[in-house]
Amino acid sequence: MADMSINREDSPKGGRYTVRINGEEAEMTYSRAGSTRIIIDHTGVPDSMRGLGVGKQLVEAAVNDARAEGFKIIPLCPFAKATLEKHAEWQDVVQ
């Protein structure tokens, strides 16, 4: 797995998690559903990053933030939903 630095851009309405590798960017976007929930609505990973675990790392960053900040995740994005379902240890933050 590549060494990745995940960045988070956050606003009152939503935000995104991003990773840049070799000038290309992967992202996972979310919108806020009140003060205690986020809705992950899209994950996009360029073909050049496939197989590196980038998408999973983006979802895991949201899980870690949910635990630290006390919010729940509603995964509407099919990739995020499938990734969260594969990890029983993350279910505490899924709504």
GIRAFEN-V15307 format. One record per helix or strand of 3 or more residues. SS is the DSSP state (@ for helix, = for strand). FROM is the first residue (numbers start at 1). TO is the last residue. Records with the same first field share a line. If there is no record, write none. Layout:
# GIRAFEN-V15307
SS=FROM-TO  FROM-TO
This chain:
# GIRAFEN-V15307
==6-10  14-21  24-32  37-44  72-75
@=47-49  54-69  78-85  88-93
